[in-house]
Amino acid sequence: MTKPTDEYQPRKPISKAEREARKAFRQVDAVKAMSEHALAEEAFARNRERLKAERLAREAAAGPAPKKKPKTKSK
């Protein structure tokens, strides 16, 4: 970050080579971010399926759930 001054200092234009380098780095970062996101999404889906299987196994072992009595209105 530059030091604030009272005088206006225009930005120094960047060269074409620097622009191309920044573009290349942004593309590499985007690919990396997308692959990390895909890995996290895959891990989440695997974990969700594992937990679902465990829940279904617990529910099957416990048997059917008891029926609830309907509430009656009291006056």
MMTF fields as JSON, N, C-alpha, C and O atoms, coordinates in Angstrom:
{
  "mmtfVersion": "1.0.0",
  "mmtfProducer": "UNKNOWN",
  "numBonds": 299,
  "numAtoms": 300,
  "numGroups": 75,
  "numChains": 1,
  "numModels": 1,
  "chainsPerModel": [1],
  "groupsPerChain": [75],
  "chainIdList": ["A"],
  "bondAtomList": [4, 2, 8, 6, 12, 10, 16, 14, 20, 18, 24, 22, 28, 26, 32, 30, 36, 34, 40, 38, 44, 42, 48, 46, 52, 50, 56, 54, 60, 58, 64, 62, 68, 66, 72, 70, 76, 74, 80, 78, 84, 82, 88, 86, 92, 90, 96, 94, 100, 98, 104, 102, 108, 106, 112, 110, 116, 114, 120, 118, 124, 122, 128, 126, 132, 130, 136, 134, 140, 138, 144, 142, 148, 146, 152, 150, 156, 154, 160, 158, 164, 162, 168, 166, 172, 170, 176, 174, 180, 178, 184, 182, 188, 186, 192, 190, 196, 194, 200, 198, 204, 202, 208, 206, 212, 210, 216, 214, 220, 218, 224, 222, 228, 226, 232, 230, 236, 234, 240, 238, 244, 242, 248, 246, 252, 250, 256, 254, 260, 258, 264, 262, 268, 266, 272, 270, 276, 274, 280, 278, 284, 282, 288, 286, 292, 290, 296, 294],
  "bondOrderList": [1, 1, 1, 1, 1, 1, 1, 1, 1, 1, 1, 1, 1, 1, 1, 1, 1, 1, 1, 1, 1, 1, 1, 1, 1, 1, 1, 1, 1, 1, 1, 1, 1, 1, 1, 1, 1, 1, 1, 1, 1, 1, 1, 1, 1, 1, 1, 1, 1, 1, 1, 1, 1, 1, 1, 1, 1, 1, 1, 1, 1, 1, 1, 1, 1, 1, 1, 1, 1, 1, 1, 1, 1, 1],
  "groupList": [{"groupName": "MET", "atomNameList": ["N", "CA", "C", "O"], "elementList": ["N", "C", "C", "O"], "formalChargeList": [0, 0, 0, 0], "bondAtomList": [1, 0, 2, 1, 3, 2], "bondOrderList": [1, 1, 2], "singleLetterCode": "M", "chemCompType": "L-PEPTIDE LINKING"}, {"groupName": "THR", "atomNameList": ["N", "CA", "C", "O"], "elementList": ["N", "C", "C", "O"], "formalChargeList": [0, 0, 0, 0], "bondAtomList": [1, 0, 2, 1, 3, 2], "bondOrderList": [1, 1, 2], "singleLetterCode": "T", "chemCompType": "L-PEPTIDE LINKING"}, {"groupName": "LYS", "atomNameList": ["N", "CA", "C", "O"], "elementList": ["N", "C", "C", "O"], "formalChargeList": [0, 0, 0, 0], "bondAtomList": [1, 0, 2, 1, 3, 2], "bondOrderList": [1, 1, 2], "singleLetterCode": "K", "chemCompType": "L-PEPTIDE LINKING"}, {"groupName": "PRO", "atomNameList": ["N", "CA", "C", "O"], "elementList": ["N", "C", "C", "O"], "formalChargeList": [0, 0, 0, 0], "bondAtomList": [1, 0, 2, 1, 3, 2], "bondOrderList": [1, 1, 2], "singleLetterCode": "P", "chemCompType": "L-PEPTIDE LINKING"}, {"groupName": "ASP", "atomNameList": ["N", "CA", "C", "O"], "elementList": ["N", "C", "C", "O"], "formalChargeList": [0, 0, 0, 0], "bondAtomList": [1, 0, 2, 1, 3, 2], "bondOrderList": [1, 1, 2], "singleLetterCode": "D", "chemCompType": "L-PEPTIDE LINKING"}, {"groupName": "GLU", "atomNameList": ["N", "CA", "C", "O"], "elementList": ["N", "C", "C", "O"], "formalChargeList": [0, 0, 0, 0], "bondAtomList": [1, 0, 2, 1, 3, 2], "bondOrderList": [1, 1, 2], "singleLetterCode": "E", "chemCompType": "L-PEPTIDE LINKING"}, {"groupName": "TYR", "atomNameList": ["N", "CA", "C", "O"], "elementList": ["N", "C", "C", "O"], "formalChargeList": [0, 0, 0, 0], "bondAtomList": [1, 0, 2, 1, 3, 2], "bondOrderList": [1, 1, 2], "singleLetterCode": "Y", "chemCompType": "L-PEPTIDE LINKING"}, {"groupName": "GLN", "atomNameList": ["N", "CA", "C", "O"], "elementList": ["N", "C", "C", "O"], "formalChargeList": [0, 0, 0, 0], "bondAtomList": [1, 0, 2, 1, 3, 2], "bondOrderList": [1, 1, 2], "singleLetterCode": "Q", "chemCompType": "L-PEPTIDE LINKING"}, {"groupName": "ARG", "atomNameList": ["N", "CA", "C", "O"], "elementList": ["N", "C", "C", "O"], "formalChargeList": [0, 0, 0, 0], "bondAtomList": [1, 0, 2, 1, 3, 2], "bondOrderList": [1, 1, 2], "singleLetterCode": "R", "chemCompType": "L-PEPTIDE LINKING"}, {"groupName": "ILE", "atomNameList": ["N", "CA", "C", "O"], "elementList": ["N", "C", "C", "O"], "formalChargeList": [0, 0, 0, 0], "bondAtomList": [1, 0, 2, 1, 3, 2], "bondOrderList": [1, 1, 2], "singleLetterCode": "I", "chemCompType": "L-PEPTIDE LINKING"}, {"groupName": "SER", "atomNameList": ["N", "CA", "C", "O"], "elementList": ["N", "C", "C", "O"], "formalChargeList": [0, 0, 0, 0], "bondAtomList": [1, 0, 2, 1, 3, 2], "bondOrderList": [1, 1, 2], "singleLetterCode": "S", "chemCompType": "L-PEPTIDE LINKING"}, {"groupName": "ALA", "atomNameList": ["N", "CA", "C", "O"], "elementList": ["N", "C", "C", "O"], "formalChargeList": [0, 0, 0, 0], "bondAtomList": [1, 0, 2, 1, 3, 2], "bondOrderList": [1, 1, 2], "singleLetterCode": "A", "chemCompType": "L-PEPTIDE LINKING"}, {"groupName": "PHE", "atomNameList": ["N", "CA", "C", "O"], "elementList": ["N", "C", "C", "O"], "formalChargeList": [0, 0, 0, 0], "bondAtomList": [1, 0, 2, 1, 3, 2], "bondOrderList": [1, 1, 2], "singleLetterCode": "F", "chemCompType": "L-PEPTIDE LINKING"}, {"groupName": "VAL", "atomNameList": ["N", "CA", "C", "O"], "elementList": ["N", "C", "C", "O"], "formalChargeList": [0, 0, 0, 0], "bondAtomList": [1, 0, 2, 1, 3, 2], "bondOrderList": [1, 1, 2], "singleLetterCode": "V", "chemCompType": "L-PEPTIDE LINKING"}, {"groupName": "HIS", "atomNameList": ["N", "CA", "C", "O"], "elementList": ["N", "C", "C", "O"], "formalChargeList": [0, 0, 0, 0], "bondAtomList": [1, 0, 2, 1, 3, 2], "bondOrderList": [1, 1, 2], "singleLetterCode": "H", "chemCompType": "L-PEPTIDE LINKING"}, {"groupName": "LEU", "atomNameList": ["N", "CA", "C", "O"], "elementList": ["N", "C", "C", "O"], "formalChargeList": [0, 0, 0, 0], "bondAtomList": [1, 0, 2, 1, 3, 2], "bondOrderList": [1, 1, 2], "singleLetterCode": "L", "chemCompType": "L-PEPTIDE LINKING"}, {"groupName": "ASN", "atomNameList": ["N", "CA", "C", "O"], "elementList": ["N", "C", "C", "O"], "formalChargeList": [0, 0, 0, 0], "bondAtomList": [1, 0, 2, 1, 3, 2], "bondOrderList": [1, 1, 2], "singleLetterCode": "N", "chemCompType": "L-PEPTIDE LINKING"}, {"groupName": "GLY", "atomNameList": ["N", "CA", "C", "O"], "elementList": ["N", "C", "C", "O"], "formalChargeList": [0, 0, 0, 0], "bondAtomList": [1, 0, 2, 1, 3, 2], "bondOrderList": [1, 1, 2], "singleLetterCode": "G", "chemCompType": "PEPTIDE LINKING"}],
  "groupTypeList": [0, 1, 2, 3, 1, 4, 5, 6, 7, 3, 8, 2, 3, 9, 10, 2, 11, 5, 8, 5, 11, 8, 2, 11, 12, 8, 7, 13, 4, 11, 13, 2, 11, 0, 10, 5, 14, 11, 15, 11, 5, 5, 11, 12, 11, 8, 16, 8, 5, 8, 15, 2, 11, 5, 8, 15, 11, 8, 5, 11, 11, 11, 17, 3, 11, 3, 2, 2, 2, 3, 2, 1, 2, 10, 2],
  "groupIdList": [1, 2, 3, 4, 5, 6, 7, 8, 9, 10, 11, 12, 13, 14, 15, 16, 17, 18, 19, 20, 21, 22, 23, 24, 25, 26, 27, 28, 29, 30, 31, 32, 33, 34, 35, 36, 37, 38, 39, 40, 41, 42, 43, 44, 45, 46, 47, 48, 49, 50, 51, 52, 53, 54, 55, 56, 57, 58, 59, 60, 61, 62, 63, 64, 65, 66, 67, 68, 69, 70, 71, 72, 73, 74, 75],
  "secStructList": [7, 7, 7, 7, 7, 1, 1, 7, 7, 7, 7, 7, 7, 7, 7, 2, 2, 2, 2, 2, 2, 2, 2, 2, 2, 2, 2, 2, 2, 2, 2, 2, 2, 2, 2, 2, 2, 2, 2, 2, 2, 2, 2, 2, 2, 2, 2, 2, 2, 2, 2, 2, 2, 2, 2, 2, 2, 2, 2, 2, 2, 2, 7, 1, 7, 7, 7, 7, 7, 7, 7, 7, 7, 7, 7],
  "xCoordList": [0.839, 0.0, 0.893, 1.91, 0.534, 1.34, 0.984, -0.092, 1.91, 1.682, 0.769, 0.947, -0.202, -1.073, -0.316, 0.433, -0.508, 0.102, -0.968, -2.066, -0.638, -1.587, -1.655, -2.629, -0.641, -0.604, -1.237, -1.164, -1.851, -2.44, -1.319, -0.502, -1.295, -0.297, -1.027, -1.596, -1.017, -1.722, -1.039, 0.154, -1.813, -1.257, -0.293, -0.489, 0.751, 1.71, 1.109, 0.731, 1.007, 0.427, 1.314, 2.542, 0.659, 1.432, 1.742, 1.013, 2.822, 3.249, 2.411, 1.713, 2.489, 1.75, 2.217, 1.401, 3.52, 4.067, 3.542, 3.208, 3.471, 2.969, 1.474, 1.014, 0.736, -0.685, -0.887, -1.742, -0.095, -0.174, 0.199, -0.428, 1.22, 1.642, 0.53, 0.245, -0.1, -1.198, -2.353, -2.967, -2.639, -3.72, -3.414, -4.292, -2.179, -1.783, -1.901, -2.398, -1.448, -1.538, -2.99, -3.326, -3.852, -5.275, -5.892, -6.699, -5.515, -6.056, -5.608, -6.402, -4.352, -3.835, -4.555, -4.938, -4.742, -5.44, -6.887, -7.411, -7.533, -8.921, -9.024, -9.938, -8.117, -8.125, -7.899, -8.553, -6.978, -6.687, -7.923, -8.273, -8.568, -9.741, -10.878, -11.579, -11.06, -12.125, -11.852, -12.775, -10.599, -10.287, -10.452, -10.923, -10.073, -10.272, -11.753, -12.166, -12.55, -13.998, -14.593, -15.444, -14.158, -14.665, -14.299, -15.114, -13.092, -12.683, -13.512, -13.927, -13.758, -14.555, -15.995, -16.602, -16.53, -17.893, -18.005, -18.986, -17.012, -16.999, -16.909, -17.602, -16.048, -15.9, -17.205, -17.606, -17.865, -19.139, -20.181, -20.909, -20.259, -21.245, -20.982, -21.917, -19.712, -19.367, -19.768, -20.33, -19.472, -19.792, -21.303, -21.79, -22.052, -23.511, -24.077, -24.962, -23.577, -24.052, -23.712, -24.524, -22.534, -22.135, -23.059, -23.529, -23.32, -24.193, -25.623, -26.296, -26.082, -27.429, -27.534, -28.523, -26.518, -26.514, -26.516, -27.225, -25.742, -25.719, -27.077, -27.542, -27.715, -29.025, -30.061, -30.852, -30.056, -31.013, -30.789, -31.757, -29.548, -29.249, -29.743, -30.301, -29.55, -30.036, -31.558, -32.126, -32.208, -33.666, -34.199, -35.213, -33.543, -33.977, -33.796, -34.634, -32.714, -32.449, -33.416, -33.756, -33.858, -34.749, -36.18, -36.972, -36.522, -37.871, -38.755, -38.279, -40.047, -40.941, -41.122, -41.079, -41.319, -41.503, -42.896, -43.849, -43.032, -44.353, -45.276, -44.848, -46.574, -47.54, -47.906, -48.05, -48.055, -48.417, -49.931, -50.651, -50.397, -51.828, -52.214, -51.478, -53.336, -53.762, -54.158, -54.746, -53.832, -54.163, -55.649, -56.219, -56.259, -57.66, -57.75, -56.938, -58.742, -58.919, -59.596, -60.586, -59.053, -59.678, -60.272, -59.718, -61.407, -62.105, -61.921, -62.435],
  "yCoordList": [-1.158, 0.0, 1.232, 1.258, 2.231, 3.448, 4.381, 4.295, 5.264, 6.249, 7.343, 7.807, 7.758, 8.837, 10.164, 10.482, 10.914, 12.237, 13.222, 12.831, 14.486, 15.519, 15.655, 16.186, 15.184, 15.33, 14.119, 13.002, 14.344, 13.269, 12.549, 13.168, 11.237, 10.437, 9.392, 8.45, 9.546, 8.573, 7.208, 7.108, 6.169, 4.816, 4.649, 5.182, 3.891, 3.583, 2.478, 1.435, 2.662, 1.618, 0.369, 0.456, -0.788, -2.029, -2.44, -2.113, -3.152, -3.559, -4.729, -5.386, -4.975, -6.075, -7.412, -8.299, -7.558, -8.798, -9.039, -10.168, -7.972, -8.109, -8.465, -9.267, -7.871, -8.172, -9.649, -10.323, -10.136, -11.546, -12.478, -13.521, -12.097, -12.916, -12.981, -14.052, -11.839, -11.824, -12.699, -13.416, -12.63, -13.43, -14.922, -15.699, -15.315, -16.718, -17.184, -18.28, -16.356, -16.715, -16.832, -17.728, -15.942, -16.005, -17.3, -17.92, -17.709, -18.951, -20.155, -21.057, -20.169, -21.275, -21.303, -22.372, -20.128, -20.061, -20.528, -21.194, -20.187, -20.594, -22.106, -22.706, -22.724, -24.181, -24.856, -25.846, -24.314, -24.866, -24.751, -25.705, -23.606, -23.398, -24.336, -24.871, -24.533, -25.413, -26.868, -27.588, -27.296, -28.675, -28.868, -29.919, -27.871, -27.958, -28.031, -28.789, -27.232, -27.235, -28.596, -29.11, -29.172, -30.477, -31.559, -32.434, -31.505, -32.488, -32.348, -33.35, -31.124, -30.898, -31.361, -31.951, -31.097, -31.516, -33.044, -33.596, -33.716, -35.175, -35.767, -36.733, -35.181, -35.658, -35.458, -36.322, -34.326, -34.054, -35.093, -35.602, -35.409, -36.374, -37.766, -38.463, -38.171, -39.483, -39.554, -40.551, -38.485, -38.45, -38.486, -39.182, -37.731, -37.71, -39.109, -39.556, -39.797, -41.143, -42.116, -42.979, -41.987, -42.852, -42.629, -43.586, -41.362, -41.062, -41.533, -42.002, -41.41, -41.867, -43.381, -43.872, -44.118, -45.574, -45.951, -46.877, -45.257, -45.533, -45.265, -46.05, -44.167, -43.813, -44.859, -45.296, -45.26, -46.266, -47.597, -48.282, -47.972, -49.206, -49.117, -50.085, -47.986, -47.796, -47.889, -48.535, -47.221, -47.232, -48.636, -49.025, -49.396, -50.75, -51.65, -52.514, -51.458, -52.267, -51.927, -52.799, -50.693, -50.266, -50.728, -50.779, -51.058, -51.495, -50.304, -49.172, -50.563, -49.457, -48.484, -48.869, -47.247, -46.218, -46.347, -46.66, -46.11, -46.207, -45.117, -44.002, -45.48, -44.512, -43.547, -43.94, -42.277, -41.254, -41.18, -41.376, -40.894, -40.711, -39.324, -38.367, -39.187, -37.845, -37.005, -37.505, -35.746, -34.835, -34.523, -34.349, -34.456, -34.074, -32.629, -32.154, -31.956, -30.545, -30.494, -31.181, -29.687, -29.5, -28.108, -27.145, -28.023, -26.724, -26.123, -25.036],
  "zCoordList": [0.0, 0.0, 0.0, 0.693, -0.751, -0.831, 0.312, 0.904, 0.6, 1.652, 1.121, -0.005, 1.915, 1.446, 1.409, 2.332, 0.365, 0.248, -0.188, -0.584, -0.112, -0.503, -2.012, -2.545, -2.698, -4.144, -4.827, -4.316, -5.966, -6.756, -7.489, -8.17, -7.336, -8.023, -8.858, -8.307, -10.175, -11.019, -10.954, -10.669, -11.221, -11.223, -12.383, -13.475, -12.105, -13.146, -14.014, -13.479, -15.321, -16.167, -16.16, -16.126, -16.192, -16.178, -17.619, -18.556, -17.754, -19.087, -19.59, -18.817, -20.872, -21.475, -20.899, -20.65, -20.688, -20.137, -18.722, -18.363, -17.922, -16.56, -16.572, -15.758, -17.487, -17.626, -17.978, -17.403, -18.922, -19.332, -18.173, -17.985, -17.399, -16.264, -15.221, -14.685, -14.931, -13.961, -14.435, -13.645, -15.726, -16.298, -16.131, -15.755, -16.407, -16.281, -14.829, -14.57, -13.88, -12.466, -12.021, -11.246, -12.498, -12.145, -12.653, -11.961, -13.857, -14.413, -13.588, -13.32, -13.192, -12.382, -11.038, -10.561, -10.422, -9.142, -9.282, -8.389, -10.387, -10.604, -10.726, -10.162, -11.443, -11.598, -10.239, -9.911, -9.469, -8.148, -7.244, -6.549, -7.253, -6.416, -6.821, -5.962, -8.115, -8.584, -8.176, -7.794, -8.254, -7.874, -6.37, -5.936, -5.566, -4.128, -3.793, -2.915, -4.502, -4.278, -4.641, -3.916, -5.737, -6.167, -5.147, -4.855, -4.611, -3.605, -2.34, -1.757, -1.911, -0.714, -0.929, -0.035, -2.101, -2.422, -2.423, -1.924, -2.978, -3.024, -1.618, -1.299, -0.777, 0.6, 1.368, 2.148, 1.15, 1.812, 1.405, 2.257, 0.122, -0.372, 0.204, 0.597, 0.255, 0.828, 2.305, 2.757, 3.049, 4.471, 4.683, 5.574, 3.859, 3.969, 3.72, 4.45, 2.704, 2.407, 3.536, 3.87, 4.122, 5.239, 6.427, 7.041, 6.752, 7.883, 7.628, 8.545, 6.392, 6.041, 6.231, 6.776, 5.784, 5.935, 7.415, 7.809, 8.236, 9.67, 10.303, 11.13, 9.923, 10.47, 10.082, 10.918, 8.815, 8.364, 9.082, 9.415, 9.323, 10.041, 11.484, 12.002, 12.134, 13.502, 13.559, 14.439, 12.589, 12.56, 12.295, 12.874, 11.438, 11.142, 12.361, 12.622, 13.106, 14.285, 15.413, 16.212, 15.494, 16.564, 16.325, 17.266, 15.107, 14.8, 14.478, 14.398, 14.293, 13.925, 15.089, 16.257, 14.747, 15.763, 16.366, 15.652, 17.675, 18.302, 17.756, 17.457, 17.635, 17.126, 18.235, 19.393, 17.873, 18.849, 18.953, 17.974, 20.16, 20.357, 19.864, 20.106, 19.185, 18.745, 19.954, 20.913, 19.889, 20.983, 20.925, 19.848, 22.083, 22.163, 22.62, 23.415, 22.106, 22.485, 23.852, 24.103, 24.698, 26.006, 26.077, 25.546, 26.742, 26.846, 28.177, 28.441]
}
